[in-house]
């Protein structure tokens, strides 16, 4: 397969403004040559990847721009073919306005499928999942007691502050009296530490398409020395009742990991008690999004470990402010991903337009679940 730097250069072929008629033939031929020289097992993985990419693109629209679904759907011929060679055949057809979109979709989908197949070959989801499963087993035997418990947790959201949860406004196993606040009940399956304090553990594994998106962000951001290396492909988040417990459980887990062969590859960071981003180069996030995190390398894989309180967690999932992680991902989408996958030159939607951004933000806030006026 091609190296990442070369695949990144191929993206220059996607848009007609960067593709002179004399160069278009070369764009097709170099991709055909790659297919012809690829072993059977690679061509089989390309077929699997093309459907994974189409599904992931559709989910990206549904999550962050569902009002534009009809405008952003693939042409039917592009959406139905299971073969990369057929995409190149479709890319060569016609020269009208519509054919510009079909050509763009054929070439971009071709390259995205190659990238997804490359990611899966180099770092298979099965291997990532197995490694994370082993790490959870390590925690279960050393940090947590045996068994689980279903815990009722009540969060109290302030409608005067975009439904954020102020510190001290979470009831673990009991309701609190909070006048003027909106109550939400969460039935969470929690683990219990040896000191009997509960922990809600949330896992995350990025699929190959999301991994490719993260690469694109890092390439555009220019603050990563190795933009094609993803350190947060998989991770665990540990949510605890109190802020003082964050550092305690972080130290326990980090020390356990080191004793069992882990290497710290990104040092412990926390913005608790600070008015700053937890990851300063990432200006798409909010300084009010509070979290502590560390990246380790264990058994051949990177694992990102995050630690936060229940009230910060519920603010990040249910508030309507920039603390909400879904709104953060929306910002990433219209700043980085949508202009790349659905550029204005082809689809006519200006992702930098303030009214478009406001519209998408209203749609996302409605999905979060509060009664929001449009």
C-alpha positions as CSV (number, residue, x, y, z in Angstrom):
1,X,0.0,0.0,0.0
2,X,1.0,3.6,-0.5
3,X,2.7,5.6,2.3
4,X,0.6,8.2,4.1
5,X,2.4,11.2,2.7
6,X,1.7,10.0,-0.9
7,X,-2.0,9.3,-0.1
8,X,-2.2,12.8,1.3
9,X,-0.9,14.2,-1.9
10,X,-3.5,12.2,-3.9
11,X,-6.2,14.4,-2.2
12,X,-5.1,17.2,-4.5
13,X,-6.7,15.3,-7.4
14,X,-10.2,15.5,-5.8
15,X,-11.3,19.0,-6.7
16,X,-11.6,20.2,-10.3
17,X,-9.9,23.5,-9.5
18,X,-6.7,21.6,-8.8
19,X,-7.1,19.1,-11.6
20,X,-6.4,20.3,-15.1
21,X,-7.8,18.2,-18.0
22,X,-4.3,17.1,-18.9
23,X,-3.7,15.8,-15.4
24,X,-7.0,14.0,-15.0
25,X,-5.9,10.9,-17.0
26,X,-2.9,10.6,-14.7
27,X,-5.1,10.7,-11.6
28,X,-7.1,7.7,-12.9
29,X,-4.1,5.7,-14.2
30,X,-2.0,5.9,-11.0
31,X,-5.0,4.5,-9.0
32,X,-5.6,1.8,-11.6
33,X,-2.0,0.8,-11.4
34,X,-2.2,0.5,-7.6
35,X,-5.2,-1.9,-8.0
36,X,-3.5,-4.0,-10.6
37,X,-0.4,-4.4,-8.4
38,X,-2.3,-5.1,-5.2
39,X,-2.4,-8.7,-3.9
40,X,-5.8,-10.4,-3.7
41,X,-5.9,-10.0,0.1
42,X,-5.5,-6.2,-0.2
43,X,-8.2,-6.0,-2.9
44,X,-10.6,-7.9,-0.7
45,X,-9.9,-5.5,2.2
46,X,-10.6,-2.5,-0.2
47,X,-14.0,-4.0,-0.9
48,X,-14.7,-4.3,2.9
49,X,-13.5,-0.7,3.4
50,X,-15.6,1.0,0.8
51,X,-18.8,0.1,2.5
52,X,-17.4,1.0,5.9
53,X,-16.5,4.5,4.5
54,X,-20.0,5.0,3.1
55,X,-21.6,4.1,6.3
56,X,-19.3,6.3,8.4
57,X,-19.8,9.3,6.0
58,X,-23.6,8.9,6.4
59,X,-23.3,8.7,10.2
60,X,-21.2,11.9,10.2
61,X,-24.0,13.7,8.3
62,X,-26.7,12.3,10.6
63,X,-24.8,13.3,13.7
64,X,-23.8,16.8,12.7
65,X,-25.6,18.0,9.6
66,X,-28.7,15.9,9.2
67,X,-30.6,18.9,7.7
68,X,-28.3,18.7,4.7
69,X,-28.7,14.9,4.2
70,X,-30.2,15.2,0.7
71,X,-27.6,17.6,-0.5
72,X,-24.7,15.5,0.8
73,X,-25.7,12.0,-0.2
74,X,-23.5,10.2,-2.7
75,X,-24.7,9.7,-6.3
76,X,-26.5,6.4,-6.5
77,X,-24.0,4.9,-8.9
78,X,-21.2,5.8,-6.5
79,X,-23.2,4.6,-3.4
80,X,-24.0,1.2,-4.9
81,X,-20.8,-0.1,-6.4
82,X,-18.8,-2.5,-4.2
83,X,-15.6,-2.2,-6.2
84,X,-12.9,0.4,-6.4
85,X,-12.2,-0.3,-10.0
86,X,-15.8,0.6,-10.8
87,X,-15.3,4.0,-9.0
88,X,-12.5,4.8,-11.5
89,X,-14.8,3.9,-14.4
90,X,-17.4,6.2,-13.1
91,X,-14.9,9.0,-12.6
92,X,-14.0,9.0,-16.3
93,X,-17.6,9.6,-17.4
94,X,-18.9,12.9,-18.8
95,X,-17.7,16.5,-18.3
96,X,-20.9,18.4,-17.2
97,X,-21.6,20.1,-13.9
98,X,-23.1,16.9,-12.4
99,X,-20.1,14.9,-13.5
100,X,-17.8,17.1,-11.5
101,X,-19.6,15.9,-8.3
102,X,-19.6,12.3,-9.4
103,X,-15.8,12.5,-10.3
104,X,-15.1,14.1,-6.9
105,X,-17.0,11.4,-5.1
106,X,-15.4,8.6,-7.0
107,X,-11.9,9.8,-6.4
108,X,-12.4,10.8,-2.8
109,X,-14.3,7.6,-1.9
110,X,-11.5,5.6,-3.6
111,X,-8.8,7.2,-1.5
112,X,-10.8,7.1,1.7
113,X,-11.4,3.4,1.3
114,X,-7.6,2.9,0.7
115,X,-6.9,4.8,3.9
116,X,-9.4,2.9,6.0
117,X,-8.0,-0.4,4.7
118,X,-4.5,0.7,5.4
119,X,-5.4,1.7,9.0
120,X,-7.2,-1.6,9.6
121,X,-4.2,-3.6,8.2
122,X,-1.6,-1.7,10.3
123,X,-3.7,-1.6,13.5
124,X,-6.6,-4.0,13.4
125,X,-9.7,-3.3,15.5
126,X,-9.5,-6.9,16.8
127,X,-6.0,-6.3,18.2
128,X,-7.0,-3.0,19.7
129,X,-10.0,-4.5,21.4
130,X,-8.1,-7.5,22.7
131,X,-5.4,-5.2,24.2
132,X,-8.0,-2.9,25.9
133,X,-9.8,-6.0,27.2
134,X,-6.6,-7.2,28.8
135,X,-6.0,-3.8,30.4
136,X,-9.5,-3.8,31.9
137,X,-8.8,-7.2,33.3
138,X,-5.6,-5.8,34.9
139,X,-7.7,-3.0,36.5
140,X,-10.3,-5.4,37.7
141,X,-7.9,-7.5,39.7
142,X,-6.0,-4.6,41.3
143,X,-8.1,-1.4,41.4
144,X,-11.7,-2.6,41.5
145,X,-13.6,-5.1,43.6
146,X,-15.3,-8.0,41.9
147,X,-18.7,-7.4,40.4
148,X,-20.8,-4.4,39.4
149,X,-23.6,-2.4,40.7
150,X,-26.4,-0.4,39.1
151,X,-26.4,3.0,40.6
152,X,-29.0,5.7,40.3
153,X,-27.3,9.0,39.8
154,X,-29.1,12.4,39.7
155,X,-27.6,15.3,37.9
156,X,-29.0,18.9,38.3
157,X,-28.6,21.2,35.3
158,X,-28.8,25.0,35.6
159,X,-31.1,26.4,32.8
160,X,-29.6,29.8,33.5
161,X,-26.2,28.6,32.6
162,X,-26.9,26.5,29.4
163,X,-27.8,23.4,31.5
164,X,-24.3,22.9,32.9
165,X,-24.0,20.9,36.2
166,X,-22.3,23.1,38.9
167,X,-19.9,21.4,41.3
168,X,-21.7,19.6,44.0
169,X,-24.9,19.1,42.1
170,X,-24.9,15.4,41.6
171,X,-26.6,13.0,43.9
172,X,-25.2,9.4,44.0
173,X,-28.0,7.1,45.0
174,X,-30.1,9.9,46.3
175,X,-32.1,13.0,45.1
176,X,-31.0,16.5,46.1
177,X,-33.1,19.6,46.6
178,X,-32.0,22.0,43.9
179,X,-34.7,24.7,43.3
180,X,-34.7,26.0,39.7
181,X,-32.5,23.2,38.4
182,X,-33.5,20.5,35.9
183,X,-33.1,17.0,37.2
184,X,-31.9,14.1,35.1
185,X,-31.8,10.5,36.3
186,X,-29.0,8.2,35.1
187,X,-28.9,4.5,35.8
188,X,-25.2,3.6,35.5
189,X,-23.4,0.3,35.8
190,X,-20.5,1.2,38.1
191,X,-17.5,-0.5,39.5
192,X,-16.3,-0.1,43.1
193,X,-12.8,0.7,44.2
194,X,-11.2,-1.1,47.1
195,X,-12.0,2.1,49.2
196,X,-15.7,1.5,48.2
197,X,-15.9,4.7,46.1
198,X,-17.8,4.1,42.9
199,X,-16.3,4.6,39.4
200,X,-18.2,4.8,36.1
201,X,-15.8,3.5,33.4
202,X,-16.5,4.5,29.8
203,X,-14.6,2.9,26.9
204,X,-13.8,4.4,23.5
205,X,-12.3,2.8,20.4
206,X,-12.0,4.9,17.2
207,X,-13.0,3.0,14.1
208,X,-10.7,3.3,11.0
209,X,-12.7,6.1,9.4
210,X,-12.6,8.3,12.6
211,X,-8.9,7.5,12.8
212,X,-8.5,8.8,9.3
213,X,-10.4,12.0,10.2
214,X,-8.1,12.5,13.2
215,X,-5.1,12.2,10.9
216,X,-6.6,14.9,8.6
217,X,-7.1,17.2,11.6
218,X,-3.5,16.6,12.7
219,X,-2.1,17.3,9.2
220,X,-4.1,20.5,9.0
221,X,-3.2,21.5,12.6
222,X,0.6,21.3,12.0
223,X,1.3,21.0,15.7
224,X,2.0,17.3,15.6
225,X,5.5,16.2,14.6
226,X,4.0,12.8,13.5
227,X,0.4,13.6,12.2
228,X,-0.2,10.0,11.0
229,X,0.4,8.6,14.5
230,X,-2.8,8.5,16.6
231,X,-2.4,8.2,20.3
232,X,-6.0,8.2,21.3
233,X,-7.2,5.4,19.0
234,X,-8.5,3.6,22.1
235,X,-9.1,4.8,25.6
236,X,-10.8,4.6,28.9
237,X,-12.5,7.3,30.9
238,X,-13.0,7.0,34.7
239,X,-15.7,9.2,36.2
240,X,-15.7,9.7,40.0
241,X,-18.0,11.6,42.4
242,X,-15.5,14.2,43.7
243,X,-12.8,16.4,42.3
244,X,-10.2,15.3,44.9
245,X,-10.8,11.7,43.8
246,X,-9.6,12.5,40.2
247,X,-5.9,12.7,41.0
248,X,-6.1,9.8,43.5
249,X,-7.6,7.3,41.0
250,X,-5.3,8.6,38.2
251,X,-2.2,7.9,40.3
252,X,-3.4,4.4,41.2
253,X,-4.0,3.4,37.6
254,X,-0.9,5.1,36.1
255,X,1.3,3.4,38.8
256,X,-0.3,0.1,38.2
257,X,0.2,0.4,34.4
258,X,3.9,1.3,34.9
259,X,4.5,-1.7,37.2
260,X,3.1,-3.9,34.4
261,X,5.3,-2.6,31.6
262,X,3.5,0.5,30.4
263,X,5.5,3.5,29.1
264,X,4.2,7.1,29.6
265,X,4.3,8.6,26.1
266,X,2.3,11.8,26.8
267,X,2.7,13.1,30.3
268,X,-0.2,13.6,32.7
269,X,-2.2,16.7,32.0
270,X,-5.0,18.3,33.9
271,X,-6.9,21.6,33.7
272,X,-8.6,21.2,37.1
273,X,-8.2,24.4,39.0
274,X,-6.9,26.2,35.9
275,X,-8.5,28.4,33.2
276,X,-6.8,26.9,30.2
277,X,-7.2,24.1,27.7
278,X,-6.2,20.7,28.8
279,X,-4.5,20.3,25.3
280,X,-3.3,23.9,24.5
281,X,-2.7,23.4,20.7
282,X,-6.3,22.2,20.4
283,X,-8.2,25.5,20.3
284,X,-11.4,23.9,19.2
285,X,-12.0,22.7,22.8
286,X,-13.2,24.8,25.7
287,X,-11.1,25.8,28.7
288,X,-14.2,25.0,30.8
289,X,-14.1,21.4,29.7
290,X,-12.4,19.9,32.8
291,X,-10.5,16.6,32.5
292,X,-7.2,15.0,33.4
293,X,-5.6,12.6,31.0
294,X,-2.4,10.6,30.2
295,X,-1.4,8.5,27.3
296,X,0.4,5.2,27.8
297,X,1.9,2.6,25.5
298,X,1.1,-0.9,26.7
299,X,1.5,-4.3,25.0
300,X,2.2,-2.6,21.7
301,X,-0.8,-0.1,21.7
302,X,-1.4,3.4,22.8
303,X,-4.2,3.8,25.4
304,X,-5.5,7.3,26.4
305,X,-6.7,7.4,30.0
306,X,-9.0,10.2,31.1
307,X,-10.3,11.1,34.5
308,X,-13.2,13.5,35.5
309,X,-16.0,14.1,37.9
310,X,-19.6,13.2,37.4
311,X,-20.7,16.8,37.3
312,X,-18.1,17.6,34.6
313,X,-19.1,14.5,32.7
314,X,-22.8,15.3,32.7
315,X,-22.0,18.8,31.6
316,X,-19.9,17.5,28.8
317,X,-22.8,15.2,27.6
318,X,-26.0,17.2,28.4
319,X,-25.2,20.9,28.6
320,X,-25.8,23.3,25.7
321,X,-22.6,25.2,26.2
322,X,-19.2,24.8,24.5
323,X,-18.3,22.3,27.4
324,X,-20.5,19.8,25.6
325,X,-18.3,17.2,23.8
326,X,-20.8,16.8,21.0
327,X,-20.7,20.5,20.3
328,X,-16.9,20.3,20.3
329,X,-17.1,17.6,17.7
330,X,-19.5,19.7,15.7
331,X,-17.0,22.5,15.6
332,X,-14.3,20.1,14.4
333,X,-16.7,18.9,11.7
334,X,-17.5,22.3,10.1
335,X,-13.9,23.6,10.6
336,X,-12.1,20.6,9.3
337,X,-14.0,17.5,8.1
338,X,-16.9,18.9,6.1
339,X,-14.9,21.3,3.9
340,X,-12.7,18.3,3.0
341,X,-15.3,15.6,2.4
342,X,-18.1,17.9,1.1
343,X,-16.4,21.1,-0.2
344,X,-18.3,24.2,-1.2
345,X,-16.9,24.0,-4.7
346,X,-18.8,20.8,-5.3
347,X,-21.8,20.9,-3.0
348,X,-22.4,24.6,-2.7
349,X,-22.5,24.7,1.1
350,X,-20.2,27.3,2.8
351,X,-19.2,25.6,6.0
352,X,-17.7,28.9,7.2
353,X,-20.9,30.8,6.8
354,X,-22.2,32.0,10.2
355,X,-25.9,31.2,9.4
356,X,-25.0,27.7,8.4
357,X,-23.0,27.2,11.6
358,X,-25.9,28.6,13.7
359,X,-28.3,26.3,11.9
360,X,-26.2,23.2,12.5
361,X,-25.7,24.2,16.2
362,X,-29.4,24.4,16.7
363,X,-29.9,21.0,15.1
364,X,-27.2,19.5,17.4
365,X,-28.7,21.1,20.5
366,X,-32.1,19.7,19.7
367,X,-30.5,16.2,19.5
368,X,-29.0,16.7,22.9
369,X,-32.6,16.4,24.3
370,X,-33.6,19.7,25.9
371,X,-36.5,21.8,24.7
372,X,-34.7,24.3,22.5
373,X,-36.4,27.0,20.4
374,X,-35.3,27.1,16.7
